[in-house]
Amino acid sequence: MATREANWDTPLDTGGEAFELLGNPRKAWIYTYIRHHPETTIQDIVETLDLPQRTVYEYVDDLETAGFVEQSNDGRPAEYTAHDIDLHLVTGDSERQITPELIEAIARRTRDEDIDTYIDRHGLDGLAIALEYAREYVDGSVTHQIMARERNLSPMEAGVILDALRPVVED
């Protein structure tokens, strides 16, 4: 099983545009929204996510500069499409993968207290680990008890985070 064999000692909270995206749940929501709604406009994002227009323009510009989204038309209003992110952070023999699913899980912290609490307790690395378990949980190869035992969590905490991450993995 991938979760047991992986070395999870690499921190995700250092350097670069991808890491800034990981630390900003509202920017992560905008990226996630654009990813799920290709060819969306700034106004669509403002209305759907209930964010200030200035903030949305600023964050979309940041995402475009970083290469995570691009304008997908030449007309007005501008429409945006997200690129898939698949970055690997390697330090020594440890590796972390930054994917759209991880970014979506971070984005959900603004609207899901269970994810927010889990990140507060275990950090972004802990969330990345939980996301790996969630993939295996959804496909039936692990249970919340296995995650609890392997990660030294209470079975209840493992079950709560796996259930909170289920929609991210299933989408």
C-alpha positions in Angstrom: 0.0 0.0 0.0 1.4 3.4 -1.0 0.7 5.2 2.2 2.7 2.8 4.3 5.7 2.7 2.1 6.0 6.5 1.5 8.4 8.7 3.5 6.3 11.7 4.6 9.0 13.9 6.2 9.1 16.7 3.5 7.4 19.9 4.4 5.0 21.5 1.9 5.2 25.0 3.4 8.3 26.4 1.7 9.0 28.5 -1.5 7.5 29.1 -4.9 4.2 30.0 -6.5 2.7 26.6 -5.9 3.5 26.8 -2.2 1.9 30.3 -2.0 -1.2 28.8 -3.6 -1.1 26.1 -1.0 -1.1 28.7 1.8 -4.0 30.8 0.4 -7.3 28.9 0.6 -9.2 31.6 -1.3 -6.7 31.6 -4.2 -6.9 27.8 -4.1 -10.7 28.0 -4.4 -10.4 30.3 -7.4 -8.0 27.8 -9.1 -10.3 24.9 -8.2 -13.4 26.8 -9.5 -11.7 27.6 -12.8 -10.5 24.0 -13.1 -14.1 22.7 -12.6 -15.6 25.4 -14.8 -13.5 25.9 -17.9 -13.9 29.1 -19.8 -15.3 30.9 -16.8 -15.1 34.7 -16.4 -14.1 36.9 -13.5 -17.7 37.9 -13.0 -18.7 34.2 -12.7 -16.1 33.7 -10.0 -17.1 36.8 -8.1 -20.8 35.8 -8.1 -20.3 32.1 -7.4 -17.6 32.3 -4.7 -18.9 35.6 -3.2 -15.5 37.2 -3.3 -14.6 40.9 -3.9 -14.0 41.6 -7.6 -10.6 43.3 -6.9 -9.4 40.2 -5.0 -10.5 37.9 -7.8 -8.7 40.0 -10.4 -5.6 40.0 -8.3 -5.7 36.3 -7.6 -6.4 35.3 -11.2 -3.6 37.5 -12.3 -1.3 35.7 -9.8 -2.5 32.3 -11.0 -2.0 33.3 -14.7 1.5 34.7 -14.0 2.4 31.4 -12.2 1.1 29.4 -15.2 -1.7 27.7 -13.4 -4.5 29.3 -15.4 -4.6 31.0 -18.8 -7.0 33.2 -20.7 -8.8 30.9 -23.1 -10.3 33.5 -25.5 -9.4 36.8 -27.2 -12.7 38.5 -26.4 -14.4 40.4 -23.7 -15.1 39.3 -21.1 -11.9 37.3 -20.7 -12.5 33.6 -20.0 -10.0 31.4 -18.1 -9.1 27.7 -18.1 -6.9 26.0 -15.5 -3.9 23.8 -16.2 -3.5 20.6 -14.3 -0.8 20.9 -11.7 1.5 18.0 -11.0 4.5 19.2 -9.1 6.9 17.0 -7.1 8.9 18.3 -4.2 11.9 16.1 -3.6 14.2 16.6 -0.6 16.7 13.8 -0.1 14.7 10.6 -0.3 11.4 12.3 0.5 8.9 13.3 -2.1 5.5 15.2 -2.0 3.2 15.6 -4.9 1.2 18.8 -5.4 -1.9 18.0 -7.5 -5.2 19.8 -8.2 -6.8 17.5 -5.6 -4.5 18.7 -2.9 -5.2 22.3 -3.9 -8.9 21.6 -3.8 -8.6 20.0 -0.3 -6.8 23.2 0.9 -9.5 25.3 -0.7 -12.2 23.4 1.2 -10.7 24.4 4.5 -12.6 27.7 4.2 -15.9 25.9 4.1 -15.2 22.7 5.9 -14.3 22.9 9.6 -13.1 19.3 9.7 -10.5 20.0 7.0 -9.6 23.3 8.7 -9.1 21.6 12.1 -7.1 18.8 10.5 -4.7 21.3 8.8 -4.3 23.2 12.0 -3.4 20.0 13.9 -1.3 18.3 11.2 -0.2 20.9 8.7 -0.2 20.7 4.9 2.0 17.6 5.1 -0.6 15.9 7.2 -3.3 16.9 4.7 -1.3 15.5 1.8 -0.9 12.2 3.8 -4.6 12.1 4.5 -5.4 12.7 0.9 -3.3 9.6 -0.1 -5.2 7.6 2.5 -8.5 9.0 1.2 -7.7 7.7 -2.3 -7.2 4.3 -0.9 -10.2 4.6 1.4 -12.5 5.4 -1.6 -11.1 2.4 -3.6 -11.6 0.2 -0.5 -8.0 -0.8 0.1 -7.8 0.9 3.6 -10.2 1.7 6.4 -10.2 4.6 8.8 -8.9 2.2 11.5 -5.8 1.4 9.3 -5.1 5.1 8.8 -5.6 5.7 12.6 -3.1 3.0 13.5 -0.5 3.9 10.9 -0.7 7.7 11.5 -1.2 7.5 15.3 -4.6 9.2 15.2 -7.8 8.4 16.9 -10.1 6.3 14.8 -12.7 9.1 15.0 -10.3 11.7 13.6 -9.2 9.4 10.8 -12.8 8.7 9.9 -13.8 12.4 9.9 -10.9 13.5 7.7 -11.4 10.6 5.2 -15.1 11.5 4.9 -14.3 15.2 4.5 -11.8 14.4 1.7 -14.1 11.8 -0.1 -15.6 14.5 -2.4 -12.2 15.7 -3.5 -11.1 12.2 -4.4 -14.3 11.2 -6.1 -14.7 14.3 -8.3 
